[in-house]
Each structure stands twice: as structure tokens, then as C-alpha cells.
Amino acid sequence: CAGLLLSSLLASLLLEGKEGQAAGGVYSLVDEMVALSPAWSPEGGAKSQGPEAEKAESDLAAFVQTLGQNEERLGRILSCADAPWRLNGGELPEEHSPLWASCAFALWCLLKLRPEPSRLANLRLALPAVCQVGPPRVRWLAGELLLMLQLKSPSQLSDGGQFGSIDAIVDVTFQESSALETVLREEVEHTRQSLRADLEQNQSVISSQRQLTEERQREVEIARSAWHRP
């Protein structure tokens, strides 16, 4: 997969001088993947879009599952996800850092893989902060991943021994809920504004087409009523 390859190269700092170009390509791919196969799309949701869309989503889902079928492959994805702060001395970098593109692709993969919370314990601790300072697409994907993790019952978290006592679980859950509420509200508002912009653009196109049609009709009427017509 080109996305995972570029993300791994970015996370390995092997694209000196070409990080920005590679990051732009990864972001574009992430946007395409999110549009083609949203993390929370219902099973069989592509059926309503026709057999080609259904097959494309099915092939993509099958491919993504192969990316995390063993610990080594999952570890590669996780190394892309935490690259922004792991390679920055434990601090989150600025939004323009190319490493965020690597993180974005990895987060989308994890949303589609849906691994057990115990396998994401270290990454989970950083997600609330990522929801606050990451680029928009990364913030939204991190929020969706937090939502997925929060849907797991407290008993599963406790059995996994990720956070120790129940008090620790409650504290982590509160931090995650606060970050989740903020980032999902932002994502919904962005979607609403995008839909409004698309609607206004469509209305503008319709209006232009209508004016063009009316002008053509007037030209036909003038031609029919020409003075030299017998």
C-alpha cells in the first residue's frame, strides 16, 4: 500500500528534502480513504451506491485487515501513529510537521482494524493531547479512535490492566470524554460548513445554467420574429 509505505518512510525520517511532498500525498490518500470507507460506515452501507462501490469497499476492508494480521505489521502502523511525538522528544510538533501525515494514515488504519484496547494502551494515553494540537484531519481521526475505545466496557479495560485501579480508569475516561466532545463538535461543524458551501456552489451552478437557458430561448424567439420573415 502506497499510503503505508510513504507513512513508514516519513516515520523513519528517510525522505530528507521530500517530506512535504510525501506528506501532501499521504493526506490526499487519507481523504480519499475516509470518503471511500468511513470508519463508522454501517456494514453493507456501500450497497446503496452500486455494485462497484460495494466491491471497492469490500476489497479495501479485506486489504486493511491484512495490514494488522500479526504483531509486526500492527507495530509498523503504531510506529507511524506515534511518530510525531516519539521523534520530537516526547513533545507534540506544530501542525505543519510532515509526521502528522504519517499519523493520520495510521489512525485511519487502526479505526478500520479495530484492535483490542490493550494493544493500543500506549497510543491511547496521547490521544487526548493529539485531539487538541494536531492538524484538523488528525484531530478528527484521533477523536473517532477515542470514541471506539470508549465504547469498550470498563470491565474490558480493567481486565487488560491498562490503567490499574478503577479510579485511574475513571480519570482517563474523563480526560478522553472532554477531548472527544470538543473534537467531534469541531468535526460536525466542519462538515456542516462544507455541506453549506457545496449547496451554495450547486445553487450557483443551477442559477447560471438557468440564465443560459433563458438567454438561448430569447435568441430563438427573436429569430422567429425577425422583420424580414415572410
C-alpha positions in Angstrom: 0.0 0.0 0.0 1.5 3.3 -1.1 0.0 5.1 2.0 1.6 2.8 4.5 4.9 2.8 2.6 5.1 6.6 2.5 3.9 6.8 6.1 6.7 4.4 7.2 9.3 6.4 5.2 8.1 9.6 6.9 8.2 7.9 10.3 11.7 6.6 9.6 13.0 10.1 8.5 14.1 8.6 5.2 12.7 11.3 2.9 15.0 14.2 3.6 14.1 17.1 1.4 10.9 15.5 0.2 8.9 15.2 3.4 6.4 17.9 2.4 5.6 16.4 -0.9 5.2 12.9 0.6 3.0 14.3 3.4 0.8 16.0 0.9 0.3 12.7 -1.0 -0.5 10.9 2.2 -3.0 13.5 3.3 -4.7 13.2 -0.1 -4.8 9.5 0.2 -6.3 9.6 3.7 -9.0 12.0 2.5 -9.9 9.5 -0.3 -9.9 6.6 2.0 -12.1 8.4 4.5 -14.5 9.2 1.7 -14.5 5.7 0.3 -14.7 3.8 3.6 -15.6 5.9 6.6 -14.6 4.4 10.0 -18.2 4.3 11.2 -19.9 3.2 8.0 -22.6 0.5 8.6 -21.9 -2.9 7.2 -23.2 -3.1 3.7 -23.5 0.6 3.5 -21.9 0.7 0.1 -24.6 -1.4 -1.4 -26.8 1.7 -1.9 -24.0 3.2 -4.0 -24.0 0.3 -6.5 -22.0 -2.9 -7.0 -18.8 -1.2 -8.0 -18.7 0.9 -4.8 -19.6 -2.2 -2.7 -16.8 -4.2 -4.3 -14.3 -1.4 -3.8 -15.1 -1.0 -0.1 -15.0 -4.8 0.3 -11.6 -5.1 -1.3 -10.3 -2.2 0.7 -11.6 -3.7 4.0 -10.0 -7.0 3.2 -6.7 -5.4 2.4 -6.7 -3.3 5.6 -7.2 -6.4 7.7 -4.0 -7.9 6.2 -2.1 -4.9 7.5 -2.6 -5.8 11.1 -2.8 -9.5 11.0 0.3 -10.0 13.1 2.1 -8.0 15.8 4.9 -7.0 13.5 2.6 -5.4 11.0 0.5 -3.8 13.7 3.7 -2.5 15.3 4.6 -0.8 12.0 1.3 1.0 12.0 1.6 2.0 15.6 5.1 3.4 14.9 3.6 5.6 12.3 0.8 6.7 14.6 3.1 7.9 17.4 5.9 9.2 15.2 5.1 13.0 15.7 5.9 12.9 19.4 8.2 9.9 19.5 10.6 11.6 17.1 10.2 15.0 18.7 11.4 14.3 22.2 8.0 13.4 23.5 6.5 16.8 22.6 3.8 17.2 20.0 5.1 19.1 17.0 3.5 22.0 15.1 0.6 21.3 12.8 2.8 21.7 9.7 5.1 18.8 10.6 5.1 16.1 7.9 5.0 13.5 10.6 1.3 14.2 11.2 0.5 12.8 7.8 2.0 9.5 8.8 0.0 9.6 12.0 -3.3 10.4 10.0 -2.9 7.3 7.8 -2.1 5.1 10.8 -5.1 6.3 12.8 -7.4 5.5 9.8 -5.9 2.0 9.6 -6.5 1.5 13.3 -10.1 2.6 13.0 -10.7 0.0 10.3 -8.7 -2.7 12.1 -10.5 -2.2 15.5 -7.8 -3.9 17.6 -8.4 -4.7 21.2 -7.8 -1.7 23.6 -4.9 -3.5 25.3 -2.9 -3.3 22.0 -3.4 0.5 21.9 -2.7 1.3 25.5 0.5 3.4 24.9 -1.1 5.3 22.0 -4.3 5.9 23.9 -2.6 8.0 26.5 -1.5 10.5 23.9 -4.8 10.8 22.0 -6.5 13.5 24.2 -3.5 15.8 23.6 -3.5 14.9 19.9 -7.1 16.0 19.7 -6.1 19.4 20.9 -3.0 20.3 18.9 -2.9 18.1 15.8 -3.9 19.2 12.3 -7.7 19.0 11.7 -7.8 15.6 10.0 -5.6 14.1 12.6 -7.7 15.6 15.4 -10.9 14.1 14.0 -9.4 10.7 13.4 -8.0 10.7 16.9 -11.4 11.6 18.3 -13.0 8.8 16.4 -10.4 6.4 17.7 -11.2 7.6 21.2 -14.8 7.0 20.6 -14.1 3.5 19.5 -12.1 2.8 22.6 -14.7 4.4 25.0 -17.3 2.1 23.6 -15.4 -0.8 25.2 -16.8 -1.6 28.6 -14.8 -0.6 31.8 -14.5 -4.3 32.6 -12.5 -4.9 29.5 -10.2 -2.0 30.3 -9.8 -3.3 33.9 -9.1 -6.8 32.8 -6.5 -5.6 30.4 -4.6 -3.9 33.2 -4.0 -0.8 31.2 -4.6 1.8 33.8 -4.6 0.0 37.1 -7.4 0.9 39.5 -10.9 1.9 38.8 -10.1 5.5 39.9 -7.4 5.6 37.2 -9.8 4.3 34.6 -12.4 7.0 35.6 -9.8 9.7 35.4 -8.6 8.6 31.9 -12.2 8.3 30.7 -13.0 11.8 31.9 -10.0 13.3 30.0 -10.9 11.3 26.9 -14.6 12.4 27.1 -13.6 16.0 27.4 -11.3 15.8 24.4 -13.8 13.7 22.5 -16.6 16.2 23.0 -14.6 19.1 21.7 -13.1 17.4 18.6 -16.4 15.8 17.5 -18.2 19.1 17.8 -15.5 20.6 15.6 -15.8 17.8 13.1 -19.6 18.2 12.9 -19.3 22.0 12.4 -16.7 21.5 9.7 -19.0 19.0 7.9 -21.9 21.4 8.2 -19.9 24.3 6.7 -18.6 22.0 3.9 -22.2 20.9 3.1 -23.3 24.5 3.1 -20.5 25.5 0.8 -21.3 22.7 -1.6 -25.0 23.6 -1.5 -24.2 27.2 -2.4 -21.9 26.2 -5.2 -24.6 23.9 -6.6 -27.2 26.6 -6.4 -24.8 29.0 -8.2 -24.3 26.4 -11.0 -28.1 25.9 -11.3 -28.7 29.6 -11.4 -26.0 30.0 -14.2 -27.5 27.2 -16.2 -31.0 28.6 -15.8 -29.8 32.1 -17.1 -28.1 30.5 -20.0 -31.2 28.5 -20.9 -33.3 31.7 -20.7 -30.9 33.6 -23.0 -31.0 30.8 -25.6 -34.8 30.8 -25.5 -34.9 34.6 -26.1 -32.5 34.3 -29.0 -34.8 31.7 -30.6 -37.8 33.9 -30.1 -36.0 36.9 -31.7 -35.1 34.8 -34.6 -38.7 33.6 -35.1 -40.0 37.2 -35.1 -37.4 38.7 -37.5 -38.9 41.6 -39.6 -37.8 40.1 -42.9 -39.7 36.9 -42.3 -42.5 36.5 -44.9 
